[in-house]
Amino acid sequence: MTHATPGQSGIPAQARRREVWAWASWDWGSASFNAVMTTFVFTVYLTSDLFGDEDHASAVLGAGLAVAGVLVAVLAPVAGQRSDAGGRRKLWLAVNTVAVCVATGLCFFVYPSENFLLLGVALIALANVFFEFANVNYFAMLKQVSTPGTIGKVSGFGWAMGYVGGIAALALVLVGFINPDVGWFGVTSENGQNIRAVALFSAAWFLVFSLPIFFTVPEVPRTRAAKIGFFASYGLLFRRIKAIYRTSPHTIFFLLASAVFRDGLAAVFTFGGIIAGGTFGWELPQVIMFAIFGNIVAAAGSFAGGFLDDRIGPKPVIVGALTGLLLAGTVIAVLGADEVSMFGLEWTGDTTFWIFGLALCLFVGPAQSASRAFLARLAPDGEESELFGLYATTGRAVSFLAPSLFAAFIAIFGAQRYGIIGILLVLLLGLLALLPVRAPGRTPKAVVPEV
């Protein structure tokens, strides 16, 4: 059996479409972990008063996720490097995906008691580590299922599938387990059974929808015969970073710039619901409804941005998306929840957030998708996982920026709405750092040394 090489163009169109759908199916499945476990359901359960003091539970969860972030930052590039070298990219994607599903499923045993708080935090943190490792290999497979002329569209399609998959998983969870007094399989809310059952559902959802990629997309060929030890891999990593900077410095510049604006993009979703509830006074049903529409809009933006990416390049898409985010966020920060009259129109704070909050969602998707496609275009063939490992590391290294500035501006101005300014400042810094970076077509691919 021959292996498909990254960007291989001799594959029949029908086979290529099957690979794209199989690849994007992983994004669809992984949304159950992102949307259900870490955003809307399980972490909310874990930080509730069922586990003791809510502030203490939140602090423990934050500490656990911080430890997970450090592990990802330290280990992701070397893990990617070794999977590239050994021709085991798909194998390690499978291993890490199964590990996420196992850790997620074990959350069923996190009963609503303070005694189970550490178990729940440990499982979520461990699942996050394996999820980030899986993402490194998954992102690296982008070039395998696309061509130079379709890489933006394929990346946007995958990101859109993730958003829509999150909506589908969340809707099924709400209908089947959260809202009814007696849910599917006779599940009730007694002893947190409905939330714990959601963990099993999320694990099964992720596992089932991840299967197509393992049966459809070929493994990458082995690139180096020589084996090196784990710690020696770090020496090779640092030599390669130096070589990348020497032969393609704009690759390093992009990694740094994208780390900043990606932190701002993550904050838009992380703090969006908090702002909706705290600043605009929305109840949970309104927040969930906005989340559903926001994901739909973000999916549409990702899909459209992918087409633009292939036509005008990823950098203009990212610049345009960040500019749109800055404009929409500024309107929300300035108008807040007040009733306003402008251009002969009058609207409430709710209208402001619906219009400009959805505008934020519209621009987040293209920026995320084009950023992934940008780096994939810069990655040397056969070295994609290692470079996406650095992508994860740089992102983790600055992940404190947006949360810190969000909190700082609230403290300075005394109102939550001004925390938006902190997020906008991070997006602006990322945009300014990106502007001098050359687009993929104008910078050579890095030359990396062998073992």
QUICORZI-V85571 format. One record per pair of residues at least 12 apart in sequence whose C-alpha atoms are under 7 Angstrom apart, sorted by the first residue. I is the first residue (numbers start at 1). GAP is how many residues later the second one is. Records with the same first field share a line. If there is no record, write none. Layout:
I = GAP / GAP
This chain:
3 = 215 / 216 / 217 / 218
4 = 140 / 214 / 216
5 = 139 / 215
6 = 137 / 138 / 375
7 = 136 / 137 / 139 / 140 / 141
8 = 136 / 139
9 = 138
16 = 129
19 = 126 / 197 / 198
20 = 125 / 134
22 = 190 / 191 / 194
23 = 190
24 = 134 / 137
25 = 184 / 185 / 187
26 = 183 / 184 / 187
27 = 131 / 132 / 134 / 135
28 = 133 / 134 / 137 / 181
29 = 136 / 176 / 177 / 180 / 181
30 = 176
31 = 131 / 134 / 135
32 = 134 / 137 / 170 / 173 / 174
33 = 169
35 = 131 / 135
36 = 134
42 = 153
46 = 71
50 = 62 / 63
51 = 61 / 62 / 63 / 66
52 = 62
61 = 60
64 = 57 / 58 / 61
65 = 60
68 = 57 / 58 / 60 / 61
69 = 327
72 = 57 / 60 / 321
73 = 319 / 320 / 323 / 324
76 = 57 / 313 / 316 / 317
77 = 309 / 310 / 312 / 313
78 = 155 / 156 / 159 / 308
80 = 56 / 57 / 305 / 306 / 309
81 = 302 / 304 / 305
84 = 298 / 299 / 301
85 = 137 / 138 / 139
86 = 136 / 137 / 138
87 = 132 / 133 / 134 / 135 / 136
88 = 131 / 132
89 = 48 / 130 / 131
90 = 124 / 129
93 = 41 / 44 / 45
96 = 34 / 35 / 37 / 38
97 = 34 / 37
98 = 109
99 = 31
100 = 27 / 30 / 31
101 = 102 / 105 / 106
103 = 20 / 23 / 24
104 = 19 / 23 / 95 / 99
105 = 94 / 95 / 98
107 = 13 / 16 / 89 / 92
108 = 88 / 89 / 91 / 92
110 = 86
111 = 80 / 81
112 = 79 / 80
136 = 249 / 252 / 253
137 = 248
139 = 249
140 = 244 / 245 / 248
142 = 13
143 = 233
149 = 161
150 = 160
151 = 159 / 222
152 = 154 / 155 / 157 / 158 / 218 / 221
153 = 150 / 153 / 154 / 156 / 157
154 = 152
155 = 151 / 214 / 218
156 = 146 / 147 / 149 / 150 / 210 / 213
157 = 145 / 146
159 = 140 / 143 / 210
160 = 139 / 140 / 142 / 143
163 = 132 / 133 / 135 / 136
164 = 131 / 132 / 135
167 = 125 / 128
173 = 25
177 = 17 / 21
178 = 16
223 = 159
236 = 215
240 = 208 / 209
243 = 204 / 205
244 = 202 / 203 / 204
247 = 199 / 200
248 = 195 / 196 / 197 / 198
250 = 187 / 188 / 193
251 = 127
253 = 184
254 = 180 / 183
255 = 136 / 139
256 = 138
257 = 173 / 176 / 177
258 = 172
259 = 135 / 136 / 139
260 = 138 / 166 / 170
261 = 165 / 166 / 169 / 170
263 = 132 / 136 / 139
264 = 138 / 159 / 162 / 163
265 = 99
267 = 135 / 156
273 = 14
275 = 142
279 = 58 / 137 / 138
280 = 57 / 69 / 70
294 = 64 / 67
297 = 61 / 64 / 65
298 = 63 / 64 / 66 / 67
299 = 66
301 = 61 / 62 / 64 / 65
302 = 63 / 64 / 67
305 = 12 / 61
306 = 60 / 64
309 = 61
314 = 56 / 57 / 59 / 60
315 = 124
317 = 49 / 50 / 53
318 = 48 / 49 / 52 / 53
319 = 112
321 = 42 / 43 / 45 / 46
322 = 45 / 105 / 109
324 = 39
325 = 35 / 38
326 = 98
328 = 28 / 31 / 32
329 = 31 / 91 / 95
332 = 20 / 21 / 24
333 = 84 / 85 / 87 / 88
336 = 13 / 81
337 = 12 / 13
374 = 66
377 = 63
378 = 62 / 67
379 = 66
380 = 65 / 66
402 = 20 / 21 / 24
405 = 17 / 18
406 = 13 / 14 / 16 / 17
407 = 12
409 = 12 / 13
